[in-house]
Amino acid sequence: MKTKPLKHFLGLVSFLAVLFLIQAWATEPPKMKMTTDIPEAITTPDSVETRLGTLKFFDGFPDDATTQKVYDNLDFMRGVEAFLNAVPGASAEGFRTGWATQGADNNQTVLIMENLMDSKSLYLTPNTESIYNMTWLDISKGPLVIETPPNVLGIIDDHWFKYVGDFGNAGPDKGKGGKYLLLPPAYEGEVPEGYFVLRSPTYGNLMFFRGFLENGSTKTAVNNTKKFYKAYSLSDSKNPPPMKFVNVSGKEFNTIHANDFHFYEEVNAIVQYEPNEALNPETLGLLAAIGIEKGKKFAPDARMKKILTEAVAVANATARALTFRPRMDGVYYFPDRQWFTSFPGGSYEFLLQPGVRNLDGRVLFHYYATGITPAMAMKMVGVGSQYAAATTDSEGRPLDGSKTYKIHLPPNIPAKNFWSVVVYDNQTRSMLQTDQQFPSIGSLKKGVVVNDDTSVDVWFGPTAPKGHEANWVQTVPGKSWNVLLRLYGPGQSWFDKTWVPGDFELVK
């Protein structure tokens, strides 16, 4: 009587065992005549745990949920990379659209900061000591003649913010002024003699040049621009059209690219206007993968727009980390200081070695600054300019507008022409807006106190430290900020690092 249930139990166990074997045979392919040992490294398990969650496969074939996850992630990654790779172009487009609001949307209009640049205008890290002259050049209709004034530092960069050429003190005219001929993409026509010839891969080009104060006055530089600067089509050489000069000092307008979905629309505008040959196929392919392609409307559906909106947020955060907390090799000037360069490795093309791009370095520069030229990156004693950025205090903490700091600039500051320290808003990377018209201090500012040994101490904080009002730059409680130290006509002691500026020390 007792053995019958046991027989039933054993029969059930046997049945389940057979069923298990049948299932195993069904899931494991049988050994075939041509079967070989397959390396585990080239196979995909049926289930893989990742940051995307669990990914499932049928013998390497992704299921529906896995396919959707990885495609969403692929579009997201490409959205992030599109931002990081296209920041230079978007920055140039920001200039174009910003200048257009002030009338500089043609070759014959120049914007001048006749009374210097202050914080009313939004620009990436400008200075407060130069007379900025700015214009957008369009060569879609043919070669453009540009006559430049004497004693300026000038740059032409293309629509993707790549270097085209220098003019002025760092250019072939050696600061005497000269005639330049800017040729459009793939130009094969006759090139007349008597010009410094520049070729651009894009139809649109940003151009700006800086004049210099004389005895604290902008008059000479402004007059030179209005007297000597001209731009006209080569075909109009015998009868150039009149130039228009617009004073934009103190004007409120924006030249900075977007950090939201509109960023992709800015980049799309460049892709639609410029020849594909102006940019490499990989980057254009990356943009095409998210819907930005020449000759096609950029109109992402709801799914894609949601992904790109998140992607630009992550990409912007990435750019801010690279800019304010840089980690790349060679970015810091001194091993025991917080000062860093926006040209890590010293290459204006952001090359680690020939043919190898420093991608993080390129993002750092273009998210933070403008104006690509070898003159900013090359070691030229007494010529051009050098820059050192600081975003943190001596302890590596972000600079806080509610606190007071002091920096010490040692004796014999290595700047033949002038030096300055300008304060910028971390949000906009433009000048910090305070009660001071010019949030800066430097050798050209009247009343700056220089110590007996030629060193200079500078204070930064919401209120002026008593007795140091002349050497104080105002900050804003509740806002973070950063600075650029500029050396115009940099001396040898900067390049051999025997002159070392102090860090920002928190005043207790």
C-alpha positions, 0 to 999 in steps of 0.5 A: 500500500505504501509503495504505490505513491513512491512509484508514482513519485519516481515516475514523475521524476523520470518524466521531468528528467526526460522533459528537461533533456528534451528542452536542453536538446532543443536549446543546444544545437546538436553536434554537426560534422563541421562543428568546431570549438567557438571562442567564447570571446566572439559570442554573446550570452543570452542575457547580458547585464549593462548600464542599459539594463538587461539585454536579451538575445536568442543565440545572438539575435537581440529581442525587441526590447533589447533592440529598442534600448540599444537604438535609443542609446545609439541615437543618444550617444550620437546626439552627445557626440554631435554636440561635442564635435560641432561646438566650434561651428555652433559658436561661429554661427552664434557670432553670425546671428548675433552680429546680424541683430546689429546689422553686420549681415553683409560684407560692408558693415563692421561693428566696433567697440568704440568705447571698449567691450563691457558686460552688456554684450554676451561674448565668450571670454573677451577682454576689456582693454582692446578695441574690437572690430567684428564683421561676418564675411560672405564669399558665396558670390566670389573673391573678396578684397579686404583692406586692413588697418595698421597696428591690429591683431586680426583673425579670419576663421571659417564657418566651422571655426577653423583657422583661415589666416591672420592679418595685422601684427601677427600676419604677413603685413606685419602690422602695417596694414595690407590688401588681402584676397579671400577666395571661396571654396574650390575657387579656380579663377585667376588670382591677381597679384598684389594681395595676401591670398587666403583660401576658405573652405566655407562661404561664411567666415567670421572676422575680428581684429583688435586695436589698442589703446593709446594713452588710455584712448580708443581714438586712434584705433577707431579712426584707423579702422574707419579710415583704412578698413574696406571689404568689397568684391574683387569685381568691384575693385574700381568702385568699392561700395561704402563701408558702414561702421556701427558702435556697439559698445554697451549694446545688449546682444548675444553671440553665444551658441545655445545649450539646449535643443536649439543647438542642433538647429544652429548646426543644421543652418551651417550644414545647409549653407556650406559645402560638404567638403568644408567638413570631414565625412565622419562628422557630417555622417555623425550629424546625418545620423541624428537627422542633420543632412544637407538638402534635407529638412531637420525635423526629428519626430517626438521620440528623437526630439526627446532623445536629443533634448536629453543628449544636449543636456548631457553633452553640455554637462560634459563640456562644462566638466571639461572646461571647469574641471579639465583632466587632460594631460598638459592642461595645467601650467604648473604642477602646484597651481590651478592655472591652466591653458585652453590649448593643451599641448600647445596646438591651435589645431588641438593635435596630440601628435600628427594626425591625432586630435585632442578631442577634449582639448578642442571642446575646452577651447571652443566652449570657453573661448573664440578666435583660432589662430597660431598666434594664441598658441605658439611660443613667441616672446614679445609677440601675440598673447598668452592666456591662463585660466582659473576656475577654482581656488588654491584648494580646488574649490569653485570660485564663489561670488559671496566670498573674498579672494586674493591673488599675488602676481609676482614682480616683473609681470612678463607682458611687454604691452599689457596684462589684465585679469578679467572675471567671467560668469560661469553660466555664460562664459561672458563677462560677469555682470556687476556694478562695475562696467568693466569686471577686470583689472590690469596694467592699463587701468588708472590707479592700480597699486603696484608694490615696490617690487613691481608685484601686484595684489588683486582682490575679488569679492562682493565688497571692496576690502578696506584699503584695497579698493583700487585693486578690487574686482567685484563678484556677485553672491550666488554666482560662480565665476572664473578668470583669464589672465592675459599677457600681451607681448609675453616675456620669456619668463612666462614660457620658461615658467620662472614667473609663476602667478599665485593661486586664488587664496580665500581671505579669512 
